[in-house]
Amino acid sequence: MTPPARRDGTPDKDQQPRKLRASEIQLSNARPARRQNVSARKRQASARSVAESLGADWLYEGDAPAAGDGIRLQKVLAQAGVASRRHAEVLIDKGRVEVNGKTVTKQGVRVNPNVDVIRVDGVRIHVNEDLEYFILNKPRGVLSTMSDDEGRLCVGDIVAEKVASGQRLFHVGRLDSDTEGLLILTNDGELANRLMHPKYEVSKTYLATVLGEADRRLVTTLKKGIELEDGPAKADYVQIVDTHEGQSLLRIELHEGRKHIVRRMLKEAGFPVQRLVRTKIHTVQLGEQKPGSLRALNNSELTSLFKAVQL
């Protein structure tokens, strides 16, 4: 304790501090620090390395990489909804992630989501934000074109706002004017071409209202195949949903893509179509979507389509 001072500021002689004996003095064996001042940059780098080792590099997202450096692979996987960043690192460690056909097992690899093809367990992951995928419930009477010289209502009119904003969309395949239902719109030419290519046998499901009360004989006929003017055609699956007052409701699944194929098959079988709705392409379903409405495909649906056409 500091002794009290006199009025002139000097300590009272009677209160002078006692001198320590040599035996009371303790020496420290600690070494002095080599550098007493650590720059802020060094401290930042050290903190970053600790955060990255713990899978928490998101704490430093403010330091975005240069445009040419790309984005960390685990971050891209997390943004695509594949897994958390920490679990994405586990997937990488186990060799379950591929970039452009090469397995990645090193952490910290940077990728360009708009260029690189990324797969997890062999399944392509949608990470390119420039590519867009929509489902349209095409109403009856609307042409499957993006424009029409005669001014008739077409798919392009329904998505006019998106096209005007710079989104270059096109429809995958066609539905004739009188047919309603699921139509995929995208700007991904590779996916569109593969979905339409007969090699991949992508299934399509329809609900058909026909004249006549169908029975098992019709089911057998459609599944065995019907001879048409451009060759035989057959359904992969046929179900009689209902029959009522001279009409029947059928669910038909096939992978054929020829023009008016369902209408021609049923007409040839003696059950002309009164109404036709496409409800499903592969695993992508129309559901309760209203006619004329548009919605984006989710990651699960996209992954399923990529897998179906080996992308």
Secondary structure, DSSP 8 states (H G I E B T S, - for coil): ----B-TTSSB-GGG------GGG---------S-S---HHHHHHHHHHHHHHTT-GGGGTTS---GGG-EEHHHHHHHTTS--HHHHHHHHHTT-EEETTEEE-STT-EE-TTT--EEETTEE----TT--EEEEEE-TT-BSSS--TT---BHHHHTHHHHHTT---EESS---TTEEEEEEEES-HHHHHHHH-GGG---EEEEEEEES---HHHHHHHHH-EEETTEEE--SEEEEEEEETTEEEEEEEE---STTHHHHHHHHTT--EEEEEEEEETTEE-TT--TT-EEE--HHHHHHHHHHTT-
